[in-house]
Amino acid sequence: MNLADGPTPSPPATARQPGPLAGAGRRRRARAVAALAGRRLAFAVPVLVLVSAAVFALGAASPFDPVKQYYGNQIFTASQSDVDRVRAELGVDEPALVQFGHWLGGLLTGDLGHSRSFRQPVTDVIGERLPWTLLLMCSGLAVAVLLALVLGTLAARRQGGWLDRVVTAVGHALEGIPPFVLALGAIAVFALTLRWLPVAGLTDAGQPATFSQVTRHLVLPASVLGVSQSPWLVLHVRQSLLSSLAEDHVAGARARGLAEWMVVLRHALPTALLPFVTLVGARVPELVTGAVLVEEVFSWPGLASAVVKSALSVDFPLLAALTLLATLAVLLGSLLADVAVALLDPRVATDG
């Protein structure tokens, strides 16, 4: 070869195909994430047992008499023999530890017991109300995430502008307002003054639960729940996106002449969303609490009324089942957030 002719041109480059090492790495990562999920689920079992036991212990220390709550005003006309018979049938004359043992044994067989306050099986009480609570919580969470991504991105994109100042000020102000206060304000404005939306309930009086009826009655409580959960998410997205915009890979994208909207959405925002996913999982306890308060204000037929009634009536089986359900939602929310982050970012350790 004549050196004067210069180096021989290399063949055209082809797209690199993922090799066996990349596939093995993904499989190892998937196994590590599955092991993480297994460990967390195994850890959840004793946590749920301890929480349920604490509910029975607190109920035993309550000054309320479950039998009097069961009878209501009829307790004044009931004979002592009838009261003693009902007390024995309900099992409230047994120590709380024995009652917890019976309830735990039924839980292992799928029998959650009989609700004293609703006078029907606990599974029926939860089955009738849980779908409406899940609908409200999922809708409220979707509203909160949408507000966080839109307002947080716009505020960070125009840092120091009027929108950024408004979003930041309103976000800090909403952090200290309880959900039921927002609910009462929303009812006063949108239901009573403007008459755009219904005040409460699942449907209009005497109307069946059709899609249009439920959707129309869901708008206000879901919006209130979403707005009440959004301040922390909005401010977090804004701050995280500001940090991402200052990183080197974003500066490199700008140096290549990419449009600013592409730099923000395709280079800065994905990096900012990793901690955001973790924060969404950490907000599940607040979401559950907020849903209970919003349901009570709007008379939404979810689990909120069951929580209040079971607590006032010292309804051990129902109260323990509802507490167990809320604890499980919190644990699953945290687990799903950690798994999502681990799958999205290989740098995250999965040995914890």
N, C-alpha and C positions, 0 to 999 in steps of 0.2 A: 504494500500500500504506500502510495506517495503521501508523505506527511504534508506536502504543500497543499494537497487537496482538502485538508481539514478533516475533522473527525467524521466518521460515518454516521449519517442520520439514524437516529433510533426509530424503531417502529412506532406507529401511533399507539398512544396509551389507551387502554381499555378500562372499563369500569371494574373496580376491584370487587370481587365476590367474597362474601364472608367465608372464611376458612373454617376448618374443623375446630381450631382453637377458640374462635369466637363463639361457635355453637356450644362447645363444652363450657365456656365461661358463662353463657346464658343459662345453661342447665344447672350449673353450680349455684348461680345466683337464685334461680327459682327454688332449688332445694333449700337454700339458706333462708329464703323468705318463708317457705312452707314450715321450716323448723321454728322460725320465730313465731309464726302464727300458732303453731302447736303449743309452744311453751306458754304463750300468753293466754291461750284458752285453758290450759291446764291450771295456770295460776288463778284464773277467774273462778274456778270451782270453789276453793276454800273462801274466797272473798264473798261470793254469793251466799254461802252457808253462814258466814259470820254476820253479814248484813241482815239476813233473815232472823237469826238468833237475837240480834240486837233489837229488832222490831218487837219480838215477843217479850223481851225483857222490859222494854220501855212501856209496852202495853200493860204488863203486869204491875208496873209502878204507877199507872194512871189512876186518878181518883174516880174515874167514871166506872159505873157498873154496867157491863155489857147486857145483862138481863133487863135492867131498867130501860136502857136504850132500845132494846128489842121490843119491849112492851109499849113504850111511849106513855101516853096519858092513861092507857088501860092498866098500868101498874097499880093505880090507886084502887081499882075495883077487883083486881085479881086476888084470889086466895093465896095463902102462904104455901099450901100444898101444890097449887098450880105453878107458882114461881119456882119452888124447889124442883118440880118435875121438868120444867123448861130448862132450868139451870143444869140439870143432869143430862138432858138430851143434847144441849149445846156443848156440854163438856167444859163449861167455864168454872166448874167447881174443882177441876183438877189443877195442879200446879202448872205454871207457865212452861216449865221445862218439859213436862209430860205432853202438854198441848203441842209444843214445838216438835216433839218426837213423832207424834201422830201426823202432824202436817208434813213433816219431812218425809216420812214413809209414804204418804199419799203422793207427794211430789215425784218420788221415784217411779211410781206406777202411773203417773199422768192424772191423778185425782187431786185437785187443788182444794177440795173441801167444799163446804156450803157456806155461802155468805149470809150472815145473820142480819145485816142491815138491808140487803136487797131480797132476802129470802128466796134465793135461787143459787144454783151452782156457780162457783167462782169462774169456771171456764165460760159459762154463758154470759156473766157480767162483763168479762174482759172481751169475749168474742164480739159482743154487740157494740162495744165502744172503741176498741183498739183501732179498727180501720179508719174511723173519723179522726182520731188523734194522729195517726200516721199521715193522713192526708194533710192535716193542718201543719204538722211539723215539716214535712217534705216541701210543702208549698212555701212556708215561711223561710226555710233554709235556702230555697232557690231564689227567693226575693233578696235575701241578705247577700248571697254570693254574687248575684247580678249587680246589685248596687255597689258592692265592694270593688268588683272588677272595673265597672264603668267609671264610677266617681273617683276611685283611687288612681286609676290610670290617667284620667283627665287632669286631676289635681297635680300629679307628679309631672305630667307633660308640660304643664304651665306653672311651674313652681314660682310662688310669689305673686301670681296673678290674682284677679278678683275671685275666680272660681276656686282656686286653691285656698284662699283665705276663708271663703264661705264654707267650703267642705270641712276644713279643719275646725273652724269655730262651731259649726253645727254638730260635728262628730263628737267633740269634747263635751258639748252641752247635753247631747242625748245619752252619754255614758252614765249620767247620774239620775236619769228619769226611769222609774219602774215601768214595766210593760202595761200594768193596769191603768196607769195615768195616761199613757199614750192611747190606750184603748178608749177610755172615757172621752178624751179630747177628739179622737177620730169619730166617735159616735155623735158628739155634739156638732161637729162640723159637717161631716159627709152624710149622716143619717137624719139628724133632726133639723139642721139648718138648710143644707142644700138638697136633701132628700134624694141623693143619687143612689144610695145603697140601703139595704134593710138594716134594722137596728141589731137584731140578734136571731138566733135559731138556725136550723138547718134548711128550712123551707118556709114559704109563706103559710099562714094558717090554713089547714085543710088541704094543702097541696102535696102531691106525692114527691118523693125524693128523685126528681129527674136531674139530668145533667145540667140543664140551664138553671134550675132552681138552686142546686147545690153550689154551682160555680158562682152565681150572683151573691149568695150568702157567704161564700168563702173569701171573696175579694178583700173585704175589710179586715177580718181577723188575721188572714195570712199576711196582708200588707203590714198590719201593726206588729205582728210577730217578727217579720223580716226586718222592719225598720228598727225595732228594739235590739236586734242582734247585730245590726250592720255597723255601728260606730267603730268597734274594735277591728272589724275586718277591713273597713274602708281605710282607716288610719294605718293599719299594718301594710296593706297593699301599697299605699302611697309611699311610706318610708322604705319598704323593701325595694320598690321600683326605683326610687331615687338612688339607692345604693347600687343597684344593678346598672343604672345609666352611667355611673362613674367608673365602671370596670373596663379593663383593657379590650375585651372582645367587642364591647359596644363602640369604643373609640375606633377600633379597627373597621367596624362596619360603616361607621360614618366616613372614615377616610377613603373607603372604596366608593363613596358617592351614592350610597343607598338613600332612598327617601326616608324622611324622619319617621313616618308612620310604620314603615317596615322595620326600622331600627328598634322602635319601641315594642312592636307586637311580636316580632320574630326573633329578636336577640335579647332584649332586656326583660320582657315580661315572663318568658318561660323560666328564667333564673329566679325571678321574684316569686313565682308561684309555688316553689318547693316548700318554703316555710309557711306559706299561706295554707297549704293542704293540712299541715300539722295543726295550725291554729283552728281551722274549721273543726277538726276532730276534738280539740280541747274545748270548744264552745258547746259541745253536746249537753253537758249538765245545765248550762244556762238556757239552752234551747228547750230542754224538758221542763224546767221551772217556768220559763216564759210561756210555754204552751198551756200549762196548768192555769196560770193567771188569766191568759187571754180567753181560754175556754170558759172560765167562770163568768167573765164580764159579758161575753157574747152569747152565753147560754148554748155553747157548742156541745153537741151530744157525745163528747169524748170521755176520757178517763178522769177528767178533773173532778167532776161531781162525785165519782166513785171514790176518789182519794179523800175528799173532804168528808163524805158521809162515813166511810170506813174508819177514819181517824176519830170522828166524834163518837161513833158507836163502839169503838174498841173492837172492831171486827177483825180478829186475828187472821183468819185465813185470807180474806180479801186484802187486808192491809199488807200482809207479808208478800202476797203474790204481786201486788202493784209495786211495792218497793223493789222486789226482785227484778221485775220487768224494767224499771227505771235504771237500776244499777247495771243490768245487762246491756241496755241501750248505750250507757256511758262507756262501758268497757269495749263494746263492739265499735263504737265511733272512734275511740282512740286507736284500736287495733287496725281498723280499715285505713285510717290516716297514716299510721306508721308503715303499713304494707304498701300503700300507694307511693309514699316518699321513697321507700326502699326500691321499688320497681322503677321509679322515674330517675333516681339518682344512684348509680352504682357505687358512689363514694360513701354512701351511708352504711355504717356497720350494722350487721344483723345478728350479732352474737349477744345482744343484751336481752 
